[in-house]
Structures are given as C-alpha cells and as structure tokens.
Amino acid sequence: MHIKFAVMGTGGIGGYYGGLLARTGQDVTFIARGAHLRRIALGELDGRTTPRLQAVYDALQKAGMTVEISDNILKVLWAKFVFIAPVMLMGESDADDFRRLPGRTGSAGRAG
C-alpha cells in the first residue's frame, strides 16, 4: 500500500520525523508557513562557521530551502523556546479548563 505523508508546520520536530520517513523512501510532503517557511537558522554553539556547518548549509540551500547561519544560535533557540513554551502549556489543558477561563463566553462541547 502506498501512503502519502504530509508534515504540517514543519519545524524541528516535524522536520525530524518527516526526514526519517523520507530517508526510508516514504512519500513525504513538508508544509510550512510563517517563520518555518521563511528560514531555517543554523549555528555552532561557539559562533564559528565550521566546515560541518557550511556543509549542512550548502546541502539545505541546494535543496531549495531558505537557510541562515547564525553567530548566536543560542539566542535563536531561546527566542523560539520563549514563543513555544506557553503553547506547550496549553496542550496540557482540556475542554473543562477552557470552559473555566475568566471572560469566556459561549460553549465548548465534548467530542465523542
């Protein structure tokens, strides 16, 4: 059976798992928008552009991706973390938590 995979919001995690699937020959389509579509930031912890970093950069550019080498990759990673952390916390909530939010109007039904 031929299965087509679509990875929505191709960031670090989606890109990793989609890459694993693609490496095994699976039909994978990566879908991105916003920041993920605009660029991929690469960098070494010490800020240097090493031969390894340059090789990854060249390979990704050759594949048609928008890639940027950062001399401060920790700043890039922390900025991403600060953006993602509150969203991750929302994943711990359920519909009952949502219904209890102050100022919440309307109703949220249960699935099933």
Chimera marker file (.cmm) of the C-alpha trace (Angstrom):
<marker_set name="trace">
<marker id="1" x="0.000" y="0.000" z="0.000" r="1" g="1" b="0" radius="0.5"/>
<marker id="2" x="1.328" y="3.437" z="-0.949" r="1" g="1" b="0" radius="0.5"/>
<marker id="3" x="0.927" y="6.001" z="1.829" r="1" g="1" b="0" radius="0.5"/>
<marker id="4" x="1.471" y="9.725" z="1.389" r="1" g="1" b="0" radius="0.5"/>
<marker id="5" x="2.574" y="11.655" z="4.465" r="1" g="1" b="0" radius="0.5"/>
<marker id="6" x="2.050" y="15.386" z="4.998" r="1" g="1" b="0" radius="0.5"/>
<marker id="7" x="4.013" y="17.064" z="7.773" r="1" g="1" b="0" radius="0.5"/>
<marker id="8" x="2.107" y="20.174" z="8.832" r="1" g="1" b="0" radius="0.5"/>
<marker id="9" x="4.054" y="23.002" z="10.464" r="1" g="1" b="0" radius="0.5"/>
<marker id="10" x="7.451" y="21.681" z="9.554" r="1" g="1" b="0" radius="0.5"/>
<marker id="11" x="9.642" y="22.859" z="12.393" r="1" g="1" b="0" radius="0.5"/>
<marker id="12" x="12.266" y="20.992" z="14.363" r="1" g="1" b="0" radius="0.5"/>
<marker id="13" x="10.111" y="18.053" z="15.409" r="1" g="1" b="0" radius="0.5"/>
<marker id="14" x="8.058" y="17.697" z="12.236" r="1" g="1" b="0" radius="0.5"/>
<marker id="15" x="11.165" y="18.119" z="10.120" r="1" g="1" b="0" radius="0.5"/>
<marker id="16" x="12.976" y="15.431" z="12.092" r="1" g="1" b="0" radius="0.5"/>
<marker id="17" x="10.234" y="12.819" z="11.850" r="1" g="1" b="0" radius="0.5"/>
<marker id="18" x="9.411" y="13.696" z="8.263" r="1" g="1" b="0" radius="0.5"/>
<marker id="19" x="13.097" y="13.388" z="7.421" r="1" g="1" b="0" radius="0.5"/>
<marker id="20" x="13.226" y="9.938" z="8.976" r="1" g="1" b="0" radius="0.5"/>
<marker id="21" x="10.259" y="8.871" z="6.868" r="1" g="1" b="0" radius="0.5"/>
<marker id="22" x="11.735" y="10.384" z="3.699" r="1" g="1" b="0" radius="0.5"/>
<marker id="23" x="15.077" y="8.695" z="4.352" r="1" g="1" b="0" radius="0.5"/>
<marker id="24" x="13.337" y="5.310" z="4.229" r="1" g="1" b="0" radius="0.5"/>
<marker id="25" x="11.798" y="6.148" z="0.855" r="1" g="1" b="0" radius="0.5"/>
<marker id="26" x="8.350" y="7.225" z="2.039" r="1" g="1" b="0" radius="0.5"/>
<marker id="27" x="6.413" y="9.845" z="0.064" r="1" g="1" b="0" radius="0.5"/>
<marker id="28" x="6.609" y="12.889" z="2.372" r="1" g="1" b="0" radius="0.5"/>
<marker id="29" x="5.376" y="16.426" z="1.720" r="1" g="1" b="0" radius="0.5"/>
<marker id="30" x="6.502" y="19.143" z="4.122" r="1" g="1" b="0" radius="0.5"/>
<marker id="31" x="4.077" y="22.019" z="4.656" r="1" g="1" b="0" radius="0.5"/>
<marker id="32" x="5.247" y="25.201" z="6.333" r="1" g="1" b="0" radius="0.5"/>
<marker id="33" x="4.181" y="28.793" z="6.701" r="1" g="1" b="0" radius="0.5"/>
<marker id="34" x="5.244" y="31.789" z="8.691" r="1" g="1" b="0" radius="0.5"/>
<marker id="35" x="8.624" y="31.580" z="10.386" r="1" g="1" b="0" radius="0.5"/>
<marker id="36" x="9.200" y="27.961" z="9.343" r="1" g="1" b="0" radius="0.5"/>
<marker id="37" x="8.758" y="28.857" z="5.711" r="1" g="1" b="0" radius="0.5"/>
<marker id="38" x="10.881" y="31.976" z="5.891" r="1" g="1" b="0" radius="0.5"/>
<marker id="39" x="14.073" y="30.448" z="7.222" r="1" g="1" b="0" radius="0.5"/>
<marker id="40" x="15.997" y="27.770" z="8.956" r="1" g="1" b="0" radius="0.5"/>
<marker id="41" x="18.667" y="29.041" z="11.326" r="1" g="1" b="0" radius="0.5"/>
<marker id="42" x="21.853" y="27.039" z="11.798" r="1" g="1" b="0" radius="0.5"/>
<marker id="43" x="24.800" y="27.644" z="14.031" r="1" g="1" b="0" radius="0.5"/>
<marker id="44" x="27.529" y="26.246" z="16.216" r="1" g="1" b="0" radius="0.5"/>
<marker id="45" x="27.474" y="26.898" z="19.958" r="1" g="1" b="0" radius="0.5"/>
<marker id="46" x="30.744" y="28.841" z="19.805" r="1" g="1" b="0" radius="0.5"/>
<marker id="47" x="29.519" y="31.060" z="16.950" r="1" g="1" b="0" radius="0.5"/>
<marker id="48" x="32.082" y="29.836" z="14.423" r="1" g="1" b="0" radius="0.5"/>
<marker id="49" x="31.244" y="28.742" z="10.886" r="1" g="1" b="0" radius="0.5"/>
<marker id="50" x="32.808" y="25.289" z="10.818" r="1" g="1" b="0" radius="0.5"/>
<marker id="51" x="33.220" y="23.032" z="7.771" r="1" g="1" b="0" radius="0.5"/>
<marker id="52" x="30.419" y="20.844" z="9.200" r="1" g="1" b="0" radius="0.5"/>
<marker id="53" x="28.057" y="23.827" z="9.486" r="1" g="1" b="0" radius="0.5"/>
<marker id="54" x="28.949" y="25.025" z="5.998" r="1" g="1" b="0" radius="0.5"/>
<marker id="55" x="28.278" y="21.542" z="4.560" r="1" g="1" b="0" radius="0.5"/>
<marker id="56" x="24.803" y="21.413" z="6.154" r="1" g="1" b="0" radius="0.5"/>
<marker id="57" x="24.083" y="24.956" z="4.969" r="1" g="1" b="0" radius="0.5"/>
<marker id="58" x="25.146" y="24.134" z="1.398" r="1" g="1" b="0" radius="0.5"/>
<marker id="59" x="23.074" y="20.916" z="1.321" r="1" g="1" b="0" radius="0.5"/>
<marker id="60" x="19.920" y="22.671" z="2.566" r="1" g="1" b="0" radius="0.5"/>
<marker id="61" x="20.356" y="25.571" z="0.147" r="1" g="1" b="0" radius="0.5"/>
<marker id="62" x="20.889" y="23.147" z="-2.728" r="1" g="1" b="0" radius="0.5"/>
<marker id="63" x="17.576" y="21.509" z="-1.751" r="1" g="1" b="0" radius="0.5"/>
<marker id="64" x="15.888" y="24.911" z="-2.195" r="1" g="1" b="0" radius="0.5"/>
<marker id="65" x="15.496" y="25.849" z="1.460" r="1" g="1" b="0" radius="0.5"/>
<marker id="66" x="15.977" y="29.328" z="2.877" r="1" g="1" b="0" radius="0.5"/>
<marker id="67" x="18.805" y="28.930" z="5.362" r="1" g="1" b="0" radius="0.5"/>
<marker id="68" x="20.682" y="31.363" z="7.557" r="1" g="1" b="0" radius="0.5"/>
<marker id="69" x="23.865" y="30.840" z="9.548" r="1" g="1" b="0" radius="0.5"/>
<marker id="70" x="23.663" y="32.489" z="12.960" r="1" g="1" b="0" radius="0.5"/>
<marker id="71" x="26.684" y="33.520" z="15.004" r="1" g="1" b="0" radius="0.5"/>
<marker id="72" x="24.463" y="33.299" z="18.120" r="1" g="1" b="0" radius="0.5"/>
<marker id="73" x="22.392" y="30.125" z="17.769" r="1" g="1" b="0" radius="0.5"/>
<marker id="74" x="21.573" y="30.069" z="21.489" r="1" g="1" b="0" radius="0.5"/>
<marker id="75" x="19.756" y="33.386" z="21.104" r="1" g="1" b="0" radius="0.5"/>
<marker id="76" x="17.771" y="31.910" z="18.202" r="1" g="1" b="0" radius="0.5"/>
<marker id="77" x="16.896" y="28.786" z="20.210" r="1" g="1" b="0" radius="0.5"/>
<marker id="78" x="15.874" y="30.738" z="23.315" r="1" g="1" b="0" radius="0.5"/>
<marker id="79" x="13.679" y="33.066" z="21.257" r="1" g="1" b="0" radius="0.5"/>
<marker id="80" x="11.936" y="30.022" z="19.794" r="1" g="1" b="0" radius="0.5"/>
<marker id="81" x="11.549" y="28.453" z="23.238" r="1" g="1" b="0" radius="0.5"/>
<marker id="82" x="10.011" y="31.611" z="24.710" r="1" g="1" b="0" radius="0.5"/>
<marker id="83" x="7.475" y="31.603" z="21.878" r="1" g="1" b="0" radius="0.5"/>
<marker id="84" x="6.667" y="27.869" z="22.074" r="1" g="1" b="0" radius="0.5"/>
<marker id="85" x="6.614" y="27.326" z="25.876" r="1" g="1" b="0" radius="0.5"/>
<marker id="86" x="3.194" y="28.933" z="26.521" r="1" g="1" b="0" radius="0.5"/>
<marker id="87" x="1.685" y="26.977" z="23.627" r="1" g="1" b="0" radius="0.5"/>
<marker id="88" x="3.065" y="23.731" z="25.057" r="1" g="1" b="0" radius="0.5"/>
<marker id="89" x="1.365" y="24.500" z="28.371" r="1" g="1" b="0" radius="0.5"/>
<marker id="90" x="-1.965" y="24.938" z="26.607" r="1" g="1" b="0" radius="0.5"/>
<marker id="91" x="-1.630" y="21.363" z="25.362" r="1" g="1" b="0" radius="0.5"/>
<marker id="92" x="-1.893" y="20.222" z="28.982" r="1" g="1" b="0" radius="0.5"/>
<marker id="93" x="-5.388" y="21.707" z="29.253" r="1" g="1" b="0" radius="0.5"/>
<marker id="94" x="-8.673" y="20.097" z="28.340" r="1" g="1" b="0" radius="0.5"/>
<marker id="95" x="-12.122" y="21.416" z="27.440" r="1" g="1" b="0" radius="0.5"/>
<marker id="96" x="-13.068" y="21.781" z="31.123" r="1" g="1" b="0" radius="0.5"/>
<marker id="97" x="-10.062" y="24.064" z="31.687" r="1" g="1" b="0" radius="0.5"/>
<marker id="98" x="-11.107" y="26.085" z="28.657" r="1" g="1" b="0" radius="0.5"/>
<marker id="99" x="-14.677" y="26.485" z="29.950" r="1" g="1" b="0" radius="0.5"/>
<marker id="100" x="-13.354" y="27.854" z="33.279" r="1" g="1" b="0" radius="0.5"/>
<marker id="101" x="-11.303" y="30.670" z="31.721" r="1" g="1" b="0" radius="0.5"/>
<marker id="102" x="-12.332" y="34.132" z="33.021" r="1" g="1" b="0" radius="0.5"/>
<marker id="103" x="-14.345" y="36.112" z="30.497" r="1" g="1" b="0" radius="0.5"/>
<marker id="104" x="-15.030" y="33.027" z="28.408" r="1" g="1" b="0" radius="0.5"/>
<marker id="105" x="-18.352" y="33.211" z="26.524" r="1" g="1" b="0" radius="0.5"/>
<marker id="106" x="-20.184" y="30.586" z="24.533" r="1" g="1" b="0" radius="0.5"/>
<marker id="107" x="-19.881" y="26.860" z="24.977" r="1" g="1" b="0" radius="0.5"/>
<marker id="108" x="-17.328" y="24.210" z="24.176" r="1" g="1" b="0" radius="0.5"/>
<marker id="109" x="-18.714" y="20.763" z="23.526" r="1" g="1" b="0" radius="0.5"/>
<marker id="110" x="-17.117" y="17.438" z="24.227" r="1" g="1" b="0" radius="0.5"/>
<marker id="111" x="-16.029" y="15.210" z="21.414" r="1" g="1" b="0" radius="0.5"/>
<marker id="112" x="-17.499" y="11.725" z="21.305" r="1" g="1" b="0" radius="0.5"/>
<link id1="1" id2="2" r="1" g="1" b="0" radius="0.2"/>
<link id1="2" id2="3" r="1" g="1" b="0" radius="0.2"/>
<link id1="3" id2="4" r="1" g="1" b="0" radius="0.2"/>
<link id1="4" id2="5" r="1" g="1" b="0" radius="0.2"/>
<link id1="5" id2="6" r="1" g="1" b="0" radius="0.2"/>
<link id1="6" id2="7" r="1" g="1" b="0" radius="0.2"/>
<link id1="7" id2="8" r="1" g="1" b="0" radius="0.2"/>
<link id1="8" id2="9" r="1" g="1" b="0" radius="0.2"/>
<link id1="9" id2="10" r="1" g="1" b="0" radius="0.2"/>
<link id1="10" id2="11" r="1" g="1" b="0" radius="0.2"/>
<link id1="11" id2="12" r="1" g="1" b="0" radius="0.2"/>
<link id1="12" id2="13" r="1" g="1" b="0" radius="0.2"/>
<link id1="13" id2="14" r="1" g="1" b="0" radius="0.2"/>
<link id1="14" id2="15" r="1" g="1" b="0" radius="0.2"/>
<link id1="15" id2="16" r="1" g="1" b="0" radius="0.2"/>
<link id1="16" id2="17" r="1" g="1" b="0" radius="0.2"/>
<link id1="17" id2="18" r="1" g="1" b="0" radius="0.2"/>
<link id1="18" id2="19" r="1" g="1" b="0" radius="0.2"/>
<link id1="19" id2="20" r="1" g="1" b="0" radius="0.2"/>
<link id1="20" id2="21" r="1" g="1" b="0" radius="0.2"/>
<link id1="21" id2="22" r="1" g="1" b="0" radius="0.2"/>
<link id1="22" id2="23" r="1" g="1" b="0" radius="0.2"/>
<link id1="23" id2="24" r="1" g="1" b="0" radius="0.2"/>
<link id1="24" id2="25" r="1" g="1" b="0" radius="0.2"/>
<link id1="25" id2="26" r="1" g="1" b="0" radius="0.2"/>
<link id1="26" id2="27" r="1" g="1" b="0" radius="0.2"/>
<link id1="27" id2="28" r="1" g="1" b="0" radius="0.2"/>
<link id1="28" id2="29" r="1" g="1" b="0" radius="0.2"/>
<link id1="29" id2="30" r="1" g="1" b="0" radius="0.2"/>
<link id1="30" id2="31" r="1" g="1" b="0" radius="0.2"/>
<link id1="31" id2="32" r="1" g="1" b="0" radius="0.2"/>
<link id1="32" id2="33" r="1" g="1" b="0" radius="0.2"/>
<link id1="33" id2="34" r="1" g="1" b="0" radius="0.2"/>
<link id1="34" id2="35" r="1" g="1" b="0" radius="0.2"/>
<link id1="35" id2="36" r="1" g="1" b="0" radius="0.2"/>
<link id1="36" id2="37" r="1" g="1" b="0" radius="0.2"/>
<link id1="37" id2="38" r="1" g="1" b="0" radius="0.2"/>
<link id1="38" id2="39" r="1" g="1" b="0" radius="0.2"/>
<link id1="39" id2="40" r="1" g="1" b="0" radius="0.2"/>
<link id1="40" id2="41" r="1" g="1" b="0" radius="0.2"/>
<link id1="41" id2="42" r="1" g="1" b="0" radius="0.2"/>
<link id1="42" id2="43" r="1" g="1" b="0" radius="0.2"/>
<link id1="43" id2="44" r="1" g="1" b="0" radius="0.2"/>
<link id1="44" id2="45" r="1" g="1" b="0" radius="0.2"/>
<link id1="45" id2="46" r="1" g="1" b="0" radius="0.2"/>
<link id1="46" id2="47" r="1" g="1" b="0" radius="0.2"/>
<link id1="47" id2="48" r="1" g="1" b="0" radius="0.2"/>
<link id1="48" id2="49" r="1" g="1" b="0" radius="0.2"/>
<link id1="49" id2="50" r="1" g="1" b="0" radius="0.2"/>
<link id1="50" id2="51" r="1" g="1" b="0" radius="0.2"/>
<link id1="51" id2="52" r="1" g="1" b="0" radius="0.2"/>
<link id1="52" id2="53" r="1" g="1" b="0" radius="0.2"/>
<link id1="53" id2="54" r="1" g="1" b="0" radius="0.2"/>
<link id1="54" id2="55" r="1" g="1" b="0" radius="0.2"/>
<link id1="55" id2="56" r="1" g="1" b="0" radius="0.2"/>
<link id1="56" id2="57" r="1" g="1" b="0" radius="0.2"/>
<link id1="57" id2="58" r="1" g="1" b="0" radius="0.2"/>
<link id1="58" id2="59" r="1" g="1" b="0" radius="0.2"/>
<link id1="59" id2="60" r="1" g="1" b="0" radius="0.2"/>
<link id1="60" id2="61" r="1" g="1" b="0" radius="0.2"/>
<link id1="61" id2="62" r="1" g="1" b="0" radius="0.2"/>
<link id1="62" id2="63" r="1" g="1" b="0" radius="0.2"/>
<link id1="63" id2="64" r="1" g="1" b="0" radius="0.2"/>
<link id1="64" id2="65" r="1" g="1" b="0" radius="0.2"/>
<link id1="65" id2="66" r="1" g="1" b="0" radius="0.2"/>
<link id1="66" id2="67" r="1" g="1" b="0" radius="0.2"/>
<link id1="67" id2="68" r="1" g="1" b="0" radius="0.2"/>
<link id1="68" id2="69" r="1" g="1" b="0" radius="0.2"/>
<link id1="69" id2="70" r="1" g="1" b="0" radius="0.2"/>
<link id1="70" id2="71" r="1" g="1" b="0" radius="0.2"/>
<link id1="71" id2="72" r="1" g="1" b="0" radius="0.2"/>
<link id1="72" id2="73" r="1" g="1" b="0" radius="0.2"/>
<link id1="73" id2="74" r="1" g="1" b="0" radius="0.2"/>
<link id1="74" id2="75" r="1" g="1" b="0" radius="0.2"/>
<link id1="75" id2="76" r="1" g="1" b="0" radius="0.2"/>
<link id1="76" id2="77" r="1" g="1" b="0" radius="0.2"/>
<link id1="77" id2="78" r="1" g="1" b="0" radius="0.2"/>
<link id1="78" id2="79" r="1" g="1" b="0" radius="0.2"/>
<link id1="79" id2="80" r="1" g="1" b="0" radius="0.2"/>
<link id1="80" id2="81" r="1" g="1" b="0" radius="0.2"/>
<link id1="81" id2="82" r="1" g="1" b="0" radius="0.2"/>
<link id1="82" id2="83" r="1" g="1" b="0" radius="0.2"/>
<link id1="83" id2="84" r="1" g="1" b="0" radius="0.2"/>
<link id1="84" id2="85" r="1" g="1" b="0" radius="0.2"/>
<link id1="85" id2="86" r="1" g="1" b="0" radius="0.2"/>
<link id1="86" id2="87" r="1" g="1" b="0" radius="0.2"/>
<link id1="87" id2="88" r="1" g="1" b="0" radius="0.2"/>
<link id1="88" id2="89" r="1" g="1" b="0" radius="0.2"/>
<link id1="89" id2="90" r="1" g="1" b="0" radius="0.2"/>
<link id1="90" id2="91" r="1" g="1" b="0" radius="0.2"/>
<link id1="91" id2="92" r="1" g="1" b="0" radius="0.2"/>
<link id1="92" id2="93" r="1" g="1" b="0" radius="0.2"/>
<link id1="93" id2="94" r="1" g="1" b="0" radius="0.2"/>
<link id1="94" id2="95" r="1" g="1" b="0" radius="0.2"/>
<link id1="95" id2="96" r="1" g="1" b="0" radius="0.2"/>
<link id1="96" id2="97" r="1" g="1" b="0" radius="0.2"/>
<link id1="97" id2="98" r="1" g="1" b="0" radius="0.2"/>
<link id1="98" id2="99" r="1" g="1" b="0" radius="0.2"/>
<link id1="99" id2="100" r="1" g="1" b="0" radius="0.2"/>
<link id1="100" id2="101" r="1" g="1" b="0" radius="0.2"/>
<link id1="101" id2="102" r="1" g="1" b="0" radius="0.2"/>
<link id1="102" id2="103" r="1" g="1" b="0" radius="0.2"/>
<link id1="103" id2="104" r="1" g="1" b="0" radius="0.2"/>
<link id1="104" id2="105" r="1" g="1" b="0" radius="0.2"/>
<link id1="105" id2="106" r="1" g="1" b="0" radius="0.2"/>
<link id1="106" id2="107" r="1" g="1" b="0" radius="0.2"/>
<link id1="107" id2="108" r="1" g="1" b="0" radius="0.2"/>
<link id1="108" id2="109" r="1" g="1" b="0" radius="0.2"/>
<link id1="109" id2="110" r="1" g="1" b="0" radius="0.2"/>
<link id1="110" id2="111" r="1" g="1" b="0" radius="0.2"/>
<link id1="111" id2="112" r="1" g="1" b="0" radius="0.2"/>
</marker_set>
